[in-house]
Amino acid sequence: MRNIVWTVLAVTLLTLASIAQAGNTPAPLSTPELKQTIGANGKATLIFFQNPNGGPCKNQKAILDKLTEVRKKSFNIASVSTMNQNDQKAFYDYGVRSLPSLVLVDKKGNISKVFPPGIQSIETLSVTLDGLK
């Protein structure tokens, strides 16, 4: 029981720390895809941290595909994968410890929102994208 309490506390602190970094913090450009995608075409970028073989990540990808279709590509998506050795630094730079995870970067290249780990609904993502300035 004590281990569960410590684990929950640690996860909570990590989540709060990642949320605290949102705001005017420049997004790390840790991978070639992030360098190419963040701020491209004057659009916000949704960074998708994933394990492409994991069930929750497959579900999140389906939601992102639908969101992209509905929103007519009004934002960029950058994928950071556990399967790509070159992406590992990005997991550390963004403090990602659980998958799937999403980070929204505004069109200026600053971290706008760090979503809590887990699957985010199309409604939640749409509202967040609509709230960007």
C-alpha positions in Angstrom: 0.0 0.0 0.0 2.8 2.4 0.9 4.4 1.8 -2.6 1.2 2.7 -4.3 1.0 5.9 -2.4 4.6 6.8 -3.3 4.0 5.9 -7.0 0.8 8.0 -7.2 2.7 10.9 -5.5 5.6 10.6 -7.9 3.4 10.5 -11.0 1.4 13.5 -9.7 4.6 15.5 -9.2 5.9 14.7 -12.6 2.7 15.7 -14.3 2.6 19.0 -12.4 6.2 19.7 -13.3 5.4 19.1 -17.0 2.3 21.3 -16.8 4.3 24.0 -15.1 6.7 24.2 -18.1 3.9 25.2 -20.4 3.6 28.9 -21.2 6.4 30.9 -22.8 8.9 28.1 -22.7 10.4 27.4 -26.1 9.7 23.9 -27.4 12.9 21.8 -27.6 13.7 20.9 -31.2 15.2 17.5 -30.2 14.5 15.6 -33.4 14.7 16.4 -37.2 10.9 16.1 -37.4 10.4 18.5 -34.5 12.8 21.0 -36.2 10.9 20.7 -39.5 7.4 20.7 -38.1 7.2 23.1 -35.2 6.1 26.5 -36.4 5.9 25.3 -40.0 3.3 27.2 -42.2 2.5 29.5 -39.3 0.5 26.8 -37.5 0.4 25.3 -34.0 2.0 21.8 -33.6 0.6 18.9 -31.7 3.5 16.6 -30.6 2.4 13.0 -30.2 4.7 10.9 -28.0 3.9 7.3 -28.7 4.7 3.6 -28.9 3.2 2.7 -32.3 2.6 -0.9 -31.1 0.7 0.0 -27.9 -3.1 -0.2 -27.8 -3.7 3.2 -26.2 -1.3 4.9 -28.6 -3.1 3.3 -31.6 -6.4 4.6 -30.2 -4.9 8.1 -29.8 -3.5 8.0 -33.3 -7.0 7.2 -34.7 -8.4 10.2 -32.8 -5.6 12.4 -34.2 -6.2 11.2 -37.7 -9.9 12.0 -37.4 -9.1 15.5 -35.9 -6.8 16.2 -38.8 -9.5 15.3 -41.2 -12.2 17.4 -39.5 -9.9 20.4 -38.9 -8.7 20.4 -42.5 -5.0 20.5 -41.5 -5.3 23.7 -39.5 -2.4 22.5 -37.3 0.7 20.4 -37.6 1.4 17.0 -36.0 4.8 15.8 -35.1 5.3 12.2 -34.0 7.9 11.1 -31.5 8.2 7.3 -31.3 9.7 4.9 -28.8 10.7 2.8 -31.9 13.0 5.5 -33.3 16.3 5.6 -31.6 16.8 9.3 -32.7 13.7 10.3 -30.8 14.8 9.3 -27.4 16.2 12.7 -26.4 12.8 14.3 -27.1 11.2 12.1 -24.4 13.7 13.5 -21.8 13.6 17.1 -23.1 9.8 17.2 -22.7 9.7 15.1 -19.5 7.5 12.4 -21.0 7.3 9.3 -18.9 3.9 7.9 -19.8 2.3 7.1 -23.2 0.4 8.3 -25.1 1.3 11.9 -24.3 0.6 15.1 -26.2 2.2 18.5 -26.1 0.7 21.5 -27.9 3.2 24.1 -29.3 1.9 27.4 -30.5 2.8 28.9 -33.9 5.6 30.9 -32.2 7.3 27.7 -31.1 6.4 28.0 -27.4 4.9 25.2 -25.3 1.2 26.1 -24.9 -0.2 23.0 -23.2 1.1 19.7 -21.8 -1.8 17.3 -21.7 -2.0 14.7 -18.9 -0.8 11.3 -20.1 -3.4 9.1 -21.6 -5.9 9.3 -24.5 -7.3 12.7 -25.2 -10.7 13.0 -26.9 -11.3 14.8 -30.1 -13.5 17.3 -28.2 -10.7 18.1 -25.7 -8.2 18.6 -28.4 -10.6 20.7 -30.5 -11.4 23.0 -27.6 -7.7 23.4 -26.8 -6.8 24.2 -30.4 -9.7 26.7 -30.6 -8.3 28.4 -27.5 -4.9 29.2 -29.1 -4.3 32.8 -30.1 
